[in-house]
Amino acid sequence: MKLSELFSQDKLSLSFEVFPPKTDSAFDSVKHATEEIARLHPSFMSVTYGAGGGTSRYTLEIAKNIKQNYGVPTLAHLTCVSSTRETVREKIEQMKAAGIENVMALRGDLTPELEKSDRSAWAYRHAVDLIRDIKESGADFCIGGACYPEIHPESVDQKEDIKYLKQKVDAGCSFLTTQMFFDNNLFYNFMYKIREAGITVPVVPGIMPITRAGQVERAVTLSGSFMPQRFKALVDKFGSSPRAMQQAGIAYATDQIIDLFANGIKNVHVYSMNNPDVAANILNNLSDILG
């Protein structure tokens, strides 16, 4: 199922993101975790690619397993940072052969080594270059792209960020998924601005349940996310108790999702971090809302 079909339906949906293992020895445990989430029957599952493509060999395997054995539509990530066009074309052909219909086209995170490297010879410097290549390959994918309600860390300002975002949509993105955010008002403001700029494709908000106090610093480092005072208070109060922090973090994420649904957003994506318990608890909290 192409996600463009899902997003055109007039019903609420919830999806989850999983990631491949970082080492060969962890593959079985990660595969099991992704299967446990698939058994919850989410609207779809996305499978990440890994910084610098380091875990890419497992992305397709996990996505294919979820789709074929559990009947859950999948969104396979594909990054292009430091890749050759030949490598990208090979990955595209592998996805086609596996029956993958949805691709999240990303530049990819810059590892410390890539940060220091000479980018002038790179075949792909931005995600839009990858999107154009996917379209030109003739592959019949539904292509997704990333967006940042709080501005991409490398952009000068939000106006410039939205300009580049429109280029990605014009190049062939059928939908966008946001980076995590913890204040829904930032998302609503972002939506107003991009609609005003002529970006009309579906935008799926990405919600990250913070279930451990240590995740807060990482979230801020990775995305520069603004932490509302009420969220900081939650971490201060419950952060020293793992079980209480997990429950509070899930409740906060659930509250965000309910608010989004109540304000007309039909599709929400959860960065579930390969945690079936988190996914199951959120779905249970929304059981009657999702129907």
N, C-alpha and C positions, 0 to 999 in steps of 0.2 A: 504493500500500500504506500502510495506517495503521500508525504505529509501535507502537501498542498490540498489533497482531498480531505484529510482530517481537519485542517484549519478552516475549510469552507463549510463544515457542518455546524449547525446551530446547537451545539451542546458543549458542556464543560469537559475538559480533559486534563489529565495530570501525567507527566512523563518523568523519567528518571535517567540520570547520567551515571555511567560506570566507566572504569578505566582498566586497561590491561595491566598485567603484572610487570614489575620492574626487573624481575629476574626469572629465569627458567624454573627455578625450584618453587616459585610462588604461583605458578600457572594454575595448578589444580585447585588451590584454595580460592583464587580469584574467580575462576570459572564457576565454582560452586556458588559463590556469593552472587554472581550475576544471574545464575539460574534461579536462585531463591527470589531475587527481585522480579525476574521474568514470570515466576509462578503467581505473582500478585496481579498479573494482567494489566500493567499500565498501558496508557494510550500508545506510547512508543518508548524505546530506550536508545540513548545515544552512547556511542563507544568512542572514547578519546584516542588520540594518536600518540601522545607523549612528547615531551620536550625534545626538539631536534629529531623527531621520528624514532627515538630510541626504542620504543616498544611497538612499533608499527606492525611487526610481523604477527602480533596477536590481535590487533584491532579487527581485522577481517575475520579471523577464526571465531572470536567471541560474537561478533555481530551476526555471522552466518549461523552459529549455533542457536542464538536467541530467536532468530527469524524462523529457521527451519524446524526446530524441535519444540518451540514454545508458542509459535504463532504470533509473536510480538513484533510489530514493525520496528525496524532499526534505522538509525542514522549513524553512518560510519564517518568519523572524522578523517580528514586528509589535510596534512600540513605540507607546506612547500619550502620552508626556510632552508636554505643551503642545498636544496635538491636540484638535480638536473631535470631537464624536460623529459629525457628518456625514462628516468625513474618514475616521474609522475605519470607518464603515459602507461607505464607498466602497472602501476597501482590502479589506475582507472580500468584497465583491462581485467585485472584480477577482481575488482569489485563487480564489474559487469558479469563476469563468469560465475560469481557467487550469488547472483540475483539481487544484489543490493540496489535499491531504488533511490535512496536518499543519502546525500553527501554533505557534510559540513565542511566548507572550504575555508581554511584558515592559513595565515602566514605561519603561525606557530611561535612559541615562546623562544626567546633568545637565551641560550645557555651562556655561561661566562666565556666559554671558548668562542662562541659565535659573536658575542659582543665585541671581542677583540679582533675578529677576522676582517679581511678586506671584502666589503660587500659589493664592490664595483663589478665583480665578475659573476655575481649570482644571477641565475636565470629568473628567479622570482624574488622580488624585493617587497612585494605587498600582496595581500590576499586577492586583490582585484586581478592580478596577473594570473593567478591560479584559476579563478572563476572563468576568465576568458578562455583559458586553455581547455577547461572541462567542457565548455560550450562548443568550442571549435573541434573537440574530439568526436563529436557526434553522439556521445553517450547520453541516453535519455534519463538523466538524473533530475530529481528535485533537489536544488542546491540551496543550502542554508548559509548564512553568514553571521558573524558576531557583531554586536554593538555594545556601546558603553554609555549607560545613562549618566555616569559621572565623568565622562570624557576619557578617551584613550590616553594612557600615560605618556605617549609620545607625541600627542597633538598639542599645538600651541594653545588652542582654545576650543570651545565646543562648536563654534561656527565652522572652523576648519574641519573638525572631526565629522560633523554632519555632511559637509561637502564631500569628503572621501567616502562616507557611508553611502551616499546617493550614487557614487560611481560604482560601488559594488552591486547595488541593486540594479542599476542600468546595465551592468555587465551580465546579469543573469541570475541573481539571487531571488528565490521565490519566497523566502521568509528570513527573519532575523531572530536570533536568540541573544538575550542580554547577558552581560557579565552580572555577577551577584550584586545585590544591593540590599540594604537593611532599612531603608526608609522609602515607603511606597510613593511618597510625594515626589521624590526625585524621578521615579519612573513616569508618573503622570505628566510632569513638566517636560520630560524628554519626549514623550509621545506627542505632546502638543507641538513641540519645535520641529520634529521630523515630519509630521504631517503637513505643517506649514511649509516645509522645504520640498514637498512633493513626493515624499517616500510613503507609499501606500500599501506595501506588502504587509502581511501579518507579522507582528512582533511578539515573541514569546518571552515573558519575563522569567529570569532565572533566579531561583531562591536557594540559598545555602543554609541549611539548618546547622547552626553552631552548637555542637554537642560536647565540646571540650574547650576549656578556657584558652588552651594553647592555640586553638584555631583562629582566634581573633587576630593575633599579630600577623599570622600568615595571610589571612584574608585582606588585611590592610596593605601588607607588602605587595601582594600579587595584583590587587585591583585598585588600591587607593580608596577603598570603600569608606564612606562616611558612616560612623557609628552613632546612632541617636542616643540621647542621654538615657532613655528608658531601657535601651539594650545594654548600655554600659552598667546600669544599675543591676540588671539581671545577672551579668557576669560577676560583678562584685559580690553579689549576695550568694550565688550558687556555684561559682567557679571552682571552689575548693572541694566540692562534693561531686564526683563523677556521675552518680545516678541522678542527683538533683539537677545537675547542669544539662544532662541529656534530656530530661523531661522538660525543663524550662526552655531549652533551645528548640525542641520540637514544637512546643506550644507557641513560641514566638513565630516560627516559620509558618505554622498553621494559621495563625492570626493574619500574617501577611497574605497568604494565599486566599483566605476567606475575603479579605478586603479587596483583593484584586478581582475575584469573581463577582463580588457585590457591585463593583464599579465597571462591569461590562467586559472584563478580560475573560476570554473563554478558555485559553490554553496556558498552562503554567508548567515550567520545567524545574525539576528539583535536582540540585547537585548532591546526590545521595552518598557519594564517597564509598561506593561498594558496600554499604551497610544495609542489609535487608531489614533489620529491626527498625531503623529510622524510616525507611520507605513504608513498612507495614504500619507503623504507628501513625504516620501522616495520612495514609489512606484510610485508616480506621477513624481518625478524627474527622475526615471529610466524607464518610460513607454515605450519609443521607444527602449531602450537598451534591455529590457527584452522581447520585442515583445508582 
